[in-house]
Amino acid sequence: MPIIVNLDVMMARRKMSLNELSEKVGITLSNLSILKTGKAKAIRFSTLETICKVLDCQPADILEYSKR
C-alpha cells in the first residue's frame, strides 16, 4: 500500500505508549495496533482528528504517501 503510517514515530517523539494513546483517543488497543502497523484499510476523520489532538501533530506527521 502506498500509504505509510508513521504513528509509532509520533508516539516515540511524545514518549507515549500504545496503551496511553488508546485510552486518550478512546479506541481499542487492537484497532490502534492495526492502524499503527499499517494494516488498516480506512480511518475516520474524527479518529484522525483525536489522534492529532492527543499527539499535538498534523495528519501529515502520521500519514505519508509513497509512490514506491
Secondary structure, DSSP 8 states (H G I E B T S, - for coil): --EEE-HHHHHHHTT--HHHHHHHHT--HHHHHHHHTT--S---HHHHHHHHHHHT--HHHHEEE---
